[in-house]
Amino acid sequence: MMFGPDICGTQTKKLHVILSYQGQNYPIKKDLQCETDKLTHFYTFILRPDATYSVLIDGRERDSGSMYNDWDILPPRKIKAVNAKKPADWDEREYIDDPNNVKPEGYDSIPREIPDPKAKEPHDWDEEEDGIWKPPKIPNPAYKGPWKPKKIKNPNYKGKWKIPWIDNPEFEDDPDLYVLKPIKYVGIEVWQVKAGSVFDNVLICDDPDYAKKVVEEVFANREAEKEAFEEAEKVRKAKEEEEAQRAREEGERRRRERGYDRRHRDRERYRDRYRKHRHDYLDDDYHDEL
């Protein structure tokens, strides 16, 4: 089996639980997360005779389940009956129309709009020119839209039909599924580009209570470790800030020197051009006199 944290870059931060069965390795189907800080952590995997398991980190259960469900070691006990069909009399309607709720007489004759009873014909209305005046329409407060019967609970409602599960004919139980081969060696696979990882206190036993006791003993000085780590982090950050400040000062000094050298070179070039120009000018005057 393989058990332990895997931290790679910023994406991979998982906890592996890989079991071996009949010469083949099976990773757990769950996405288990490991701790990512720089403190000491204790990872525990407990496998029981009933094929149930627990994953603990620092003595606290992080996850649990069954080998039958969380690994694809054996075929599933149950499978969906893909050929099953919903019975013809299966009623999925949760609510139905109330058969006793009858539409009132004259309901359909209620108009959507009615003439505005408060409207009055304008005093300057001329029927010869404007036609017969009619009051504008307004929504009818008595109109309630198309009639719909009330809904009641369906006494024949059976719920949403789902494909039933049946026994898997390919499933064959193994009462020794939890049994691991004799463990002769313990290996630690390390692939890293940053130093600082320490591995210690590897324990393999068949007594969860004893393992719990070991964890408690290992973490007896956990607070002291945390305080020491925080103090070391303060020293490290202070040192990094000091080095960064020296680098900034050195960079500023070099920039000033480069600026001085550049100004000095510019002055020298200006002087050279001035001397050459003056020399050429004097030479021209001398030739003119000749």
Backbone bond lengths (Angstrom), bond angles and torsions (degrees), N, CA, C in turn:
res aa  C-N    CA-C-N  psi(-1)  N-CA   C-N-CA  omega(-1)  CA-C   N-CA-C  phi
1 M - - - 1.451 - - 1.520 109.74 -
2 M 1.324 115.19 160.46 1.461 121.74 177.47 1.523 107.43 -130.09
3 F 1.321 115.18 128.68 1.462 119.74 -176.87 1.516 109.14 -145.96
4 G 1.331 116.33 129.76 1.452 119.33 176.36 1.516 112.40 153.96
5 P 1.333 116.41 172.31 1.470 121.58 -176.78 1.520 111.99 -78.48
6 D 1.322 115.03 154.14 1.461 122.72 177.68 1.523 107.42 -138.20
7 I 1.333 116.27 109.01 1.463 121.80 179.53 1.521 107.74 -118.70
8 C 1.320 115.94 119.74 1.466 120.65 -178.60 1.523 108.53 -140.82
9 G 1.318 116.47 113.12 1.459 120.42 179.99 1.518 111.43 65.12
10 T 1.318 115.57 -145.87 1.466 120.87 -179.55 1.520 112.38 -102.23
11 Q 1.339 117.67 -7.01 1.455 120.51 -175.18 1.525 112.60 -98.49
12 T 1.321 117.30 -48.23 1.464 121.13 -174.12 1.521 110.47 -87.41
13 K 1.323 115.70 114.57 1.465 122.28 176.77 1.525 106.94 -145.33
14 K 1.324 115.38 67.16 1.454 119.55 -171.90 1.521 111.39 -120.99
15 L 1.313 113.70 166.53 1.460 121.56 177.84 1.524 107.52 -114.99
16 H 1.330 115.83 116.62 1.461 120.72 -177.78 1.528 111.03 -83.74
17 V 1.329 115.30 137.98 1.467 121.91 168.43 1.526 105.47 -137.50
18 I 1.324 116.30 98.22 1.463 122.25 -176.65 1.527 108.48 -115.20
19 L 1.320 116.21 122.92 1.459 121.77 -179.42 1.526 109.75 -108.33
20 S 1.317 114.94 148.13 1.465 121.11 179.40 1.526 108.96 -107.85
21 Y 1.343 114.76 134.28 1.469 119.82 179.92 1.521 108.55 -144.06
22 Q 1.311 115.07 119.70 1.464 122.08 179.40 1.526 111.84 52.38
23 G 1.325 114.69 45.06 1.457 120.77 173.82 1.512 115.75 81.35
24 Q 1.327 117.92 6.90 1.465 120.62 -179.57 1.524 109.70 -126.60
25 N 1.336 115.64 143.00 1.459 121.13 -178.95 1.529 110.81 -94.34
26 Y 1.333 115.27 139.59 1.463 121.36 -178.25 1.532 109.26 -129.59
27 P 1.338 118.44 112.64 1.474 120.22 176.18 1.521 110.86 -77.35
28 I 1.310 116.03 151.57 1.458 120.65 177.40 1.529 109.14 -65.48
29 K 1.316 116.85 145.04 1.463 121.02 -176.85 1.527 112.57 -82.76
30 K 1.309 117.17 -14.00 1.462 120.56 179.98 1.527 110.70 -81.39
31 D 1.323 115.25 155.68 1.462 121.56 176.33 1.527 107.92 -98.56
32 L 1.323 115.88 92.69 1.460 120.95 -178.57 1.526 109.41 -92.81
33 Q 1.325 116.04 134.31 1.458 121.61 -178.73 1.527 110.57 -101.21
34 C 1.329 115.61 140.89 1.461 120.58 178.25 1.525 109.83 -101.69
35 E 1.324 115.87 172.84 1.460 120.69 176.99 1.528 109.30 -77.20
36 T 1.337 116.69 148.89 1.463 119.97 -174.95 1.526 113.57 -123.26
37 D 1.341 118.10 1.39 1.458 117.88 178.39 1.532 109.59 -81.50
38 K 1.326 116.91 -174.64 1.464 121.52 -174.85 1.524 112.97 -102.45
39 L 1.326 117.08 14.47 1.459 120.54 179.19 1.528 110.47 -90.91
40 T 1.319 115.60 168.93 1.458 121.29 179.19 1.525 110.53 -72.95
41 H 1.344 116.06 137.61 1.459 121.23 177.36 1.524 109.66 -136.70
42 F 1.326 115.30 148.32 1.463 122.06 -177.27 1.527 108.24 -117.41
43 Y 1.332 116.39 117.89 1.464 122.09 -179.15 1.531 109.09 -103.07
44 T 1.338 115.61 130.95 1.464 121.04 -176.79 1.525 109.90 -128.67
45 F 1.333 115.56 134.67 1.470 121.57 175.22 1.523 107.94 -122.81
46 I 1.332 116.25 121.90 1.465 122.17 -179.20 1.525 108.34 -113.76
47 L 1.331 116.62 124.65 1.462 122.55 178.21 1.524 108.36 -119.34
48 R 1.338 116.68 126.05 1.458 121.36 -172.17 1.535 111.32 -107.27
49 P 1.335 117.25 162.55 1.476 120.88 -179.26 1.523 114.27 -61.53
50 D 1.327 118.19 -22.31 1.468 119.36 178.16 1.531 111.39 -88.54
51 A 1.336 116.30 13.28 1.469 123.78 177.52 1.525 112.93 70.56
52 T 1.326 117.79 13.96 1.460 119.80 171.76 1.525 108.47 -89.48
53 Y 1.318 115.81 161.21 1.466 119.72 -176.36 1.523 109.76 -145.11
54 S 1.319 114.87 164.66 1.461 122.35 173.40 1.519 108.47 -141.33
55 V 1.314 115.77 143.02 1.461 122.60 174.23 1.519 107.53 -114.80
56 L 1.322 116.19 123.14 1.457 121.49 -178.87 1.522 109.68 -117.97
57 I 1.312 115.79 143.58 1.460 121.99 172.75 1.516 107.32 -126.12
58 D 1.319 115.27 120.71 1.467 121.88 -177.20 1.526 111.26 58.02
59 G 1.329 115.96 36.47 1.454 120.86 175.74 1.513 114.95 83.45
60 R 1.331 118.31 -1.20 1.465 121.45 -179.90 1.523 109.77 -111.46
61 E 1.335 115.07 135.31 1.460 119.00 -177.80 1.522 110.53 -67.55
62 R 1.328 115.28 124.16 1.459 121.39 179.01 1.528 111.14 -98.68
63 D 1.345 116.45 -31.74 1.461 119.84 179.85 1.525 108.82 -161.02
64 S 1.333 114.94 163.80 1.465 120.82 179.08 1.521 108.52 -158.67
65 G 1.327 115.98 168.21 1.454 119.65 -179.97 1.512 111.14 166.92
66 S 1.332 115.53 -151.79 1.457 121.65 -176.77 1.521 110.10 -132.13
67 M 1.316 115.86 145.94 1.461 120.26 176.63 1.520 111.00 -63.04
68 Y 1.324 116.94 -28.31 1.464 120.23 -178.69 1.531 111.74 -68.14
69 N 1.334 116.38 -29.97 1.463 120.10 -174.14 1.526 113.78 -101.63
70 D 1.328 117.10 -33.33 1.463 120.24 -169.26 1.524 114.01 -101.13
71 W 1.303 118.03 0.84 1.462 123.21 171.96 1.529 108.35 -133.65
72 D 1.302 116.20 149.09 1.467 120.67 177.14 1.528 110.11 -92.71
73 I 1.324 115.64 47.17 1.462 119.96 -178.43 1.525 110.51 -76.76
74 L 1.324 116.19 -51.44 1.461 121.73 177.78 1.521 109.56 -108.69
75 P 1.318 117.39 155.04 1.468 118.85 173.16 1.527 109.57 -60.08
76 P 1.312 118.54 152.85 1.472 120.21 -179.24 1.525 111.77 -64.47
77 R 1.332 115.17 149.09 1.465 119.72 178.36 1.526 111.27 -64.80
78 K 1.326 115.81 -39.20 1.458 121.12 -176.66 1.527 109.69 -119.32
79 I 1.300 116.35 147.42 1.460 122.41 174.39 1.526 108.26 -134.64
80 K 1.316 116.19 160.41 1.457 120.34 178.65 1.526 110.52 -77.11
81 A 1.312 114.81 139.29 1.469 120.39 177.02 1.520 108.03 -79.84
82 V 1.331 115.61 87.67 1.467 120.45 -172.38 1.529 112.31 -63.93
83 N 1.310 117.44 -22.12 1.468 120.20 -179.40 1.529 112.76 -90.49
84 A 1.321 116.20 -1.54 1.466 119.18 -179.07 1.526 110.33 -70.63
85 K 1.316 115.90 146.66 1.459 121.83 178.89 1.520 109.94 -126.60
86 K 1.297 115.02 148.66 1.458 119.83 179.95 1.530 109.48 -66.00
87 P 1.339 118.04 130.29 1.472 120.60 178.45 1.524 111.59 -58.69
88 A 1.300 115.21 147.35 1.468 120.22 -177.44 1.519 111.89 -62.81
89 D 1.337 118.32 -30.80 1.460 120.99 -177.93 1.531 112.64 -93.93
90 W 1.331 116.87 12.87 1.472 119.44 -179.43 1.524 108.89 -75.71
91 D 1.317 116.55 120.10 1.467 121.88 -176.05 1.527 108.98 -103.40
92 E 1.334 117.45 113.35 1.466 122.69 -179.27 1.524 112.48 -98.69
93 R 1.339 116.69 2.82 1.460 119.17 -178.51 1.529 109.65 -80.61
94 E 1.317 115.63 114.93 1.463 119.27 -179.34 1.525 111.10 -74.49
95 Y 1.339 117.06 -34.14 1.462 122.02 178.23 1.529 109.04 -125.95
96 I 1.314 115.63 147.76 1.467 121.56 177.92 1.527 108.87 -133.40
97 D 1.342 115.37 164.98 1.468 119.63 176.83 1.529 109.82 -66.49
98 D 1.319 114.52 139.45 1.466 120.10 177.85 1.530 108.92 -73.41
99 P 1.333 117.98 113.26 1.477 119.00 -178.06 1.521 112.74 -65.77
100 N 1.314 118.06 -19.25 1.469 120.87 -179.45 1.529 112.69 -88.72
101 N 1.313 115.08 -5.98 1.462 118.62 -179.74 1.532 108.67 -91.50
102 V 1.345 116.55 101.61 1.464 122.45 -175.30 1.526 109.95 -100.05
103 K 1.316 115.89 142.74 1.459 120.69 179.47 1.523 109.85 -65.53
104 P 1.328 117.80 128.95 1.473 120.59 -179.55 1.532 111.57 -60.85
105 E 1.306 115.14 148.04 1.458 120.14 179.55 1.526 109.82 -66.35
106 G 1.317 116.10 134.92 1.458 121.57 179.52 1.520 113.84 80.82
107 Y 1.337 118.17 6.41 1.472 120.69 -177.39 1.527 111.04 -61.87
108 D 1.338 116.44 -40.60 1.465 119.84 -176.13 1.520 112.72 -73.19
109 S 1.323 117.51 -14.48 1.466 119.87 -178.42 1.523 112.47 -87.32
110 I 1.326 117.34 -3.02 1.466 120.31 178.89 1.525 108.20 -75.03
111 P 1.348 118.49 118.92 1.466 120.39 -176.89 1.536 111.85 -73.43
112 R 1.328 114.66 153.68 1.463 120.42 177.81 1.528 111.01 -70.27
113 E 1.350 116.41 -35.96 1.461 121.70 -179.33 1.527 109.88 -128.82
114 I 1.311 115.49 154.48 1.467 121.89 178.11 1.524 108.27 -134.99
115 P 1.356 116.71 157.52 1.473 118.92 176.12 1.527 110.35 -62.79
116 D 1.317 115.37 142.36 1.460 120.61 179.88 1.532 108.76 -70.17
117 P 1.337 118.05 112.86 1.480 119.64 -177.55 1.528 112.86 -67.58
118 K 1.331 117.89 -17.46 1.460 120.58 -178.61 1.530 112.42 -91.31
119 A 1.320 115.75 -8.56 1.466 118.19 -178.67 1.528 110.39 -74.19
120 K 1.320 115.92 145.28 1.464 121.74 178.96 1.524 109.22 -128.67
121 E 1.313 113.31 147.96 1.461 118.70 179.46 1.526 109.71 -66.43
122 P 1.327 118.08 130.54 1.473 120.31 179.05 1.527 110.95 -58.91
123 H 1.335 116.43 146.49 1.462 120.53 -176.01 1.522 111.76 -67.95
124 D 1.330 116.94 -23.68 1.463 119.25 -178.70 1.524 111.95 -98.96
125 W 1.340 116.91 18.63 1.472 119.77 -178.75 1.522 109.52 -74.41
126 D 1.318 116.25 129.42 1.459 122.45 -179.51 1.518 107.83 -116.85
127 E 1.358 116.40 110.89 1.461 119.95 -176.48 1.519 112.22 -64.76
128 E 1.355 116.51 -31.11 1.461 118.15 -179.59 1.528 110.65 -67.04
129 E 1.334 116.13 -36.57 1.460 119.21 -179.00 1.530 112.17 -95.01
130 D 1.335 116.62 -37.05 1.469 120.15 -173.08 1.519 113.28 -99.99
131 G 1.310 118.30 -10.40 1.448 120.44 -177.65 1.511 111.60 86.01
132 I 1.324 115.13 -177.38 1.462 119.66 -179.62 1.524 108.94 -71.55
133 W 1.318 115.66 127.80 1.477 119.94 -178.93 1.524 110.59 -73.68
134 K 1.331 115.09 135.82 1.457 121.26 176.10 1.525 108.66 -128.20
135 P 1.310 116.67 135.41 1.475 118.74 179.62 1.535 110.37 -66.26
136 P 1.319 117.68 148.53 1.472 120.38 178.53 1.525 110.99 -66.90
137 K 1.330 114.63 158.94 1.464 121.13 -179.59 1.530 110.49 -89.16
138 I 1.315 114.83 146.99 1.467 121.58 173.70 1.531 107.80 -133.06
139 P 1.351 118.10 157.20 1.468 119.86 178.08 1.522 111.40 -58.69
140 N 1.304 114.90 138.13 1.460 121.25 -179.74 1.528 109.19 -82.90
141 P 1.329 118.69 114.73 1.476 120.10 -179.70 1.525 113.07 -63.31
142 A 1.334 117.17 -19.24 1.465 119.69 179.93 1.522 112.19 -84.69
143 Y 1.349 116.20 -11.81 1.465 119.49 -178.26 1.531 109.56 -81.34
144 K 1.308 117.70 128.21 1.465 122.76 -176.37 1.524 112.48 -118.67
145 G 1.309 116.84 16.54 1.447 119.93 178.52 1.512 112.03 83.60
146 P 1.337 116.52 -179.64 1.467 119.44 179.13 1.526 110.63 -58.07
147 W 1.295 115.42 140.85 1.460 119.24 -177.10 1.527 110.96 -72.62
148 K 1.338 114.57 134.98 1.462 120.68 176.13 1.519 108.30 -132.10
149 P 1.311 117.21 133.42 1.466 118.80 178.81 1.525 110.69 -69.48
150 K 1.291 116.88 154.10 1.455 121.86 177.48 1.526 110.44 -68.08
151 K 1.345 114.32 154.18 1.457 120.30 179.13 1.526 110.18 -99.38
152 I 1.312 114.93 145.06 1.466 121.19 175.59 1.525 108.30 -133.32
153 K 1.318 115.86 162.57 1.459 121.10 177.05 1.525 109.87 -62.50
154 N 1.313 114.63 135.95 1.457 119.94 179.43 1.527 109.59 -80.56
155 P 1.311 118.39 115.29 1.476 119.82 -178.87 1.531 112.55 -66.46
156 N 1.326 117.82 -17.99 1.470 121.04 -179.35 1.526 112.74 -100.92
157 Y 1.337 115.81 10.10 1.468 120.03 -177.98 1.528 110.70 -65.30
158 K 1.339 116.74 129.43 1.464 122.05 -178.79 1.527 112.42 -115.76
159 G 1.319 116.51 4.31 1.460 119.16 -178.21 1.516 111.30 88.16
160 K 1.346 115.53 173.05 1.452 120.14 178.09 1.529 109.51 -69.94
161 W 1.295 115.50 129.81 1.459 119.16 -178.80 1.522 110.58 -72.17
162 K 1.304 116.43 134.12 1.459 122.31 178.65 1.525 109.45 -125.33
163 I 1.306 113.97 149.02 1.465 118.59 177.46 1.523 108.59 -62.46
164 P 1.303 118.84 126.00 1.470 120.70 -177.46 1.529 112.19 -72.43
165 W 1.328 114.51 156.79 1.460 121.45 175.52 1.526 108.99 -97.13
166 I 1.309 115.00 141.69 1.465 120.41 178.86 1.524 108.93 -129.98
167 D 1.316 116.33 163.80 1.460 120.59 177.05 1.524 110.17 -63.31
168 N 1.314 114.94 136.30 1.461 120.63 179.68 1.528 109.36 -81.16
169 P 1.316 118.12 117.00 1.466 119.59 -179.09 1.529 112.95 -65.52
170 E 1.353 117.38 -17.97 1.460 120.34 -179.28 1.526 112.62 -90.07
171 F 1.333 116.23 -5.73 1.464 118.29 -179.21 1.522 110.55 -79.34
172 E 1.307 115.24 129.81 1.463 121.76 175.69 1.519 107.47 -134.00
173 D 1.293 115.83 112.67 1.459 120.56 -174.34 1.525 111.19 -68.07
174 D 1.327 114.00 151.50 1.460 121.21 175.94 1.522 107.05 -127.56
175 P 1.330 118.18 105.65 1.467 120.02 -178.38 1.525 113.13 -63.64
176 D 1.328 116.96 -17.53 1.466 120.75 178.94 1.527 111.74 -101.97
177 L 1.309 116.09 25.64 1.463 119.92 -177.42 1.525 111.61 -58.36
178 Y 1.311 116.43 -36.15 1.463 121.05 -176.21 1.524 113.11 -77.24
179 V 1.337 117.28 -14.64 1.464 121.14 -173.37 1.527 110.03 -72.51
180 L 1.317 115.93 127.91 1.457 121.36 176.59 1.521 109.81 -99.77
181 K 1.310 115.00 153.02 1.456 118.60 175.63 1.527 109.37 -65.55
182 P 1.322 117.38 154.35 1.471 119.44 178.48 1.527 111.27 -53.19
183 I 1.322 115.70 128.76 1.465 121.18 -178.06 1.522 108.81 -91.21
184 K 1.320 116.27 116.38 1.462 121.27 -178.95 1.524 112.35 -102.43
185 Y 1.317 116.18 -26.19 1.458 119.30 -174.29 1.533 110.01 -136.25
186 V 1.314 114.09 157.87 1.460 121.84 172.73 1.519 107.39 -124.27
187 G 1.316 116.65 123.18 1.459 121.13 179.65 1.517 111.06 -118.31
188 I 1.312 116.13 148.09 1.468 121.89 177.42 1.518 107.84 -120.79
189 E 1.315 116.00 117.54 1.464 121.24 179.53 1.520 109.05 -92.34
190 V 1.317 115.81 117.19 1.461 121.05 -177.08 1.524 109.19 -124.67
191 W 1.310 115.56 124.33 1.465 121.93 174.33 1.517 106.18 -138.50
192 Q 1.322 116.09 102.08 1.452 119.10 -174.05 1.520 110.50 -145.53
193 V 1.311 114.80 159.05 1.464 121.51 177.87 1.526 110.77 -115.00
194 K 1.323 116.56 1.61 1.453 120.96 -179.21 1.518 108.87 -132.05
195 A 1.323 116.28 123.62 1.459 120.66 -176.97 1.523 111.04 -75.45
196 G 1.319 115.44 166.72 1.456 119.70 174.74 1.510 114.75 125.10
197 S 1.339 118.59 -9.41 1.462 120.47 -179.08 1.526 110.03 -80.51
198 V 1.328 115.34 137.97 1.463 121.75 179.05 1.525 108.41 -127.35
199 F 1.332 116.65 131.02 1.461 121.72 179.74 1.526 108.31 -115.71
200 D 1.324 115.77 131.94 1.463 119.33 -176.71 1.529 108.76 -158.32
201 N 1.338 115.77 167.51 1.463 122.62 173.49 1.528 112.67 55.89
202 V 1.335 116.60 55.98 1.460 121.49 174.78 1.523 107.90 -86.27
203 L 1.326 116.51 121.60 1.463 121.34 -175.29 1.522 110.32 -126.88
204 I 1.328 116.48 130.13 1.465 122.60 173.29 1.521 107.07 -125.22
205 C 1.327 116.64 120.59 1.459 119.79 -178.18 1.523 109.53 -153.65
206 D 1.331 116.50 176.96 1.464 121.44 178.80 1.523 111.36 -117.21
207 D 1.338 116.22 25.35 1.457 121.10 -178.02 1.531 109.05 -132.05
208 P 1.339 118.32 99.02 1.473 120.90 -179.04 1.524 112.93 -59.02
209 D 1.334 117.19 -34.18 1.463 119.57 -179.78 1.525 111.05 -65.92
210 Y 1.327 116.00 -39.50 1.463 119.29 178.08 1.532 110.21 -66.35
211 A 1.332 116.17 -40.88 1.465 119.79 178.26 1.526 110.65 -61.80
212 K 1.323 116.36 -39.45 1.461 120.22 178.12 1.522 110.95 -62.95
213 K 1.323 116.16 -39.95 1.462 120.66 179.11 1.524 110.85 -63.36
214 V 1.335 116.19 -40.20 1.466 120.18 178.80 1.523 110.50 -63.19
215 V 1.326 116.48 -42.41 1.465 119.96 178.95 1.523 110.42 -60.42
216 E 1.316 116.64 -43.69 1.466 120.34 179.83 1.522 111.28 -62.64
217 E 1.330 116.71 -38.23 1.464 119.83 179.06 1.525 111.30 -68.64
218 V 1.334 116.00 -39.57 1.467 119.67 -179.87 1.525 110.64 -64.74
219 F 1.328 115.96 -38.38 1.455 120.47 -176.61 1.528 113.16 -93.25
220 A 1.314 116.80 16.44 1.464 119.26 179.66 1.526 110.88 -62.17
221 N 1.332 116.38 -33.15 1.469 120.79 -178.58 1.533 111.33 -108.06
222 R 1.316 116.57 30.61 1.463 120.34 -176.34 1.528 112.12 -62.69
223 E 1.325 117.43 -41.11 1.457 120.19 -179.77 1.521 110.97 -65.12
224 A 1.346 115.71 -38.52 1.467 119.09 178.18 1.525 110.42 -64.25
225 E 1.339 116.30 -39.30 1.464 119.84 177.73 1.524 110.63 -63.43
226 K 1.333 116.27 -42.66 1.456 120.34 -179.37 1.523 111.10 -62.99
227 E 1.334 116.61 -42.86 1.461 120.14 179.19 1.523 111.10 -64.84
228 A 1.349 116.04 -41.71 1.462 119.67 179.07 1.527 110.80 -64.41
229 F 1.326 116.04 -39.02 1.466 119.93 179.36 1.526 110.59 -65.06
230 E 1.326 117.01 -44.34 1.460 120.25 179.96 1.521 110.98 -62.88
231 E 1.335 117.12 -38.68 1.462 120.30 178.16 1.524 110.45 -66.55
232 A 1.340 116.45 -41.76 1.465 120.04 178.08 1.524 111.00 -63.69
233 E 1.334 116.92 -36.38 1.461 120.42 178.28 1.527 110.92 -65.60
234 K 1.333 117.05 -38.04 1.462 120.04 177.72 1.523 110.51 -62.72
235 V 1.346 115.74 -44.22 1.469 120.02 179.65 1.526 110.25 -63.63
236 R 1.337 116.19 -42.95 1.467 119.97 -179.06 1.529 111.28 -63.22
237 K 1.333 116.59 -45.06 1.464 119.85 -179.08 1.524 111.18 -65.91
238 A 1.352 116.28 -37.85 1.463 119.34 178.31 1.525 110.61 -64.64
239 K 1.334 116.25 -40.98 1.460 120.56 178.81 1.525 110.85 -65.26
240 E 1.330 116.53 -42.13 1.466 119.97 178.81 1.519 110.98 -63.76
241 E 1.332 117.26 -39.80 1.455 120.51 178.91 1.527 110.89 -66.50
242 E 1.342 115.95 -38.59 1.465 119.99 177.99 1.527 110.68 -64.08
243 E 1.336 116.20 -43.85 1.465 119.57 178.81 1.527 110.97 -65.88
244 A 1.330 116.46 -38.17 1.462 119.63 178.55 1.526 110.91 -65.17
245 Q 1.343 116.66 -38.58 1.461 120.47 178.59 1.521 110.94 -65.31
246 R 1.347 116.36 -41.50 1.466 119.30 177.71 1.524 110.65 -63.55
247 A 1.342 116.10 -38.93 1.461 119.76 179.12 1.528 110.55 -64.93
248 R 1.339 116.49 -40.03 1.466 119.35 178.21 1.526 111.16 -64.28
249 E 1.332 116.19 -42.79 1.464 119.85 179.46 1.520 111.33 -65.11
250 E 1.337 116.52 -41.07 1.459 120.13 178.62 1.523 110.73 -64.45
251 G 1.332 116.19 -40.66 1.456 119.55 178.02 1.518 111.93 -63.61
252 E 1.340 116.00 -40.64 1.459 119.78 178.44 1.524 111.10 -64.95
253 R 1.337 116.05 -40.23 1.477 119.53 178.23 1.525 110.97 -61.94
254 R 1.327 116.07 -43.33 1.465 119.28 -179.65 1.521 111.54 -66.41
255 R 1.330 116.38 -36.78 1.465 118.74 177.64 1.524 111.09 -64.58
256 R 1.332 115.98 -39.96 1.469 119.00 178.04 1.521 111.01 -64.29
257 E 1.348 115.83 -41.92 1.462 119.33 179.44 1.518 111.12 -64.11
258 R 1.342 115.82 -42.75 1.460 118.30 178.25 1.524 110.93 -63.23
259 G 1.337 116.21 -37.16 1.461 119.21 178.25 1.518 111.75 -66.45
260 Y 1.357 116.98 -40.43 1.465 120.72 178.42 1.523 110.25 -64.39
261 D 1.342 116.32 -45.79 1.463 119.85 179.63 1.516 111.09 -60.85
262 R 1.332 116.73 -39.87 1.454 119.68 -178.93 1.532 110.49 -66.71
263 R 1.338 117.19 -42.87 1.462 119.89 178.60 1.522 111.19 -64.96
264 H 1.355 115.73 -38.12 1.463 119.68 179.30 1.530 110.38 -64.64
265 R 1.345 116.14 -42.99 1.463 119.57 179.18 1.523 110.69 -64.77
266 D 1.319 117.32 -37.96 1.466 120.27 179.17 1.528 110.79 -63.59
267 R 1.347 116.41 -41.52 1.468 119.16 179.13 1.520 111.25 -64.78
268 E 1.335 116.61 -41.01 1.461 119.86 179.92 1.527 111.00 -64.55
269 R 1.348 116.36 -41.78 1.461 118.65 178.57 1.532 110.69 -63.81
270 Y 1.339 116.00 -38.81 1.463 119.36 178.74 1.531 110.65 -63.52
271 R 1.336 116.04 -43.27 1.460 119.81 179.00 1.525 111.71 -63.54
272 D 1.341 116.38 -40.74 1.465 119.76 178.67 1.520 110.64 -62.52
273 R 1.333 116.52 -43.97 1.461 118.73 179.18 1.530 111.06 -64.42
274 Y 1.345 114.96 -38.37 1.467 118.89 179.92 1.526 110.94 -64.85
275 R 1.342 116.10 -44.58 1.475 119.42 179.80 1.520 110.64 -62.53
276 K 1.339 117.01 -43.88 1.459 120.92 -179.02 1.523 110.49 -63.74
277 H 1.336 116.14 -43.26 1.460 119.67 179.90 1.534 110.71 -63.17
278 R 1.331 116.19 -42.10 1.470 119.93 -179.50 1.522 110.39 -66.67
279 H 1.323 116.17 -39.30 1.466 119.59 179.56 1.523 110.74 -64.42
280 D 1.349 116.40 -43.48 1.463 119.93 178.43 1.520 110.86 -63.27
281 Y 1.318 116.05 -37.70 1.469 120.12 -179.38 1.524 110.84 -65.18
282 L 1.319 116.26 -44.10 1.463 120.39 179.29 1.519 110.85 -65.04
283 D 1.334 115.75 -39.25 1.465 118.94 178.27 1.511 110.72 -62.80
284 D 1.323 117.73 -39.80 1.462 120.48 179.40 1.523 110.83 -64.57
285 D 1.328 117.79 -41.14 1.463 120.95 179.18 1.531 110.73 -64.07
286 Y 1.306 114.75 -39.07 1.464 119.32 -178.53 1.523 110.40 -64.38
287 H 1.323 117.04 -42.37 1.464 120.42 179.70 1.515 111.20 -68.09
288 D 1.330 116.69 -33.82 1.461 118.39 179.35 1.525 110.67 -63.99
289 E 1.331 115.67 -38.70 1.459 118.71 -179.17 1.523 111.07 -67.45
290 L 1.332 115.82 -32.94 1.452 117.91 177.16 1.519 110.45 -69.79
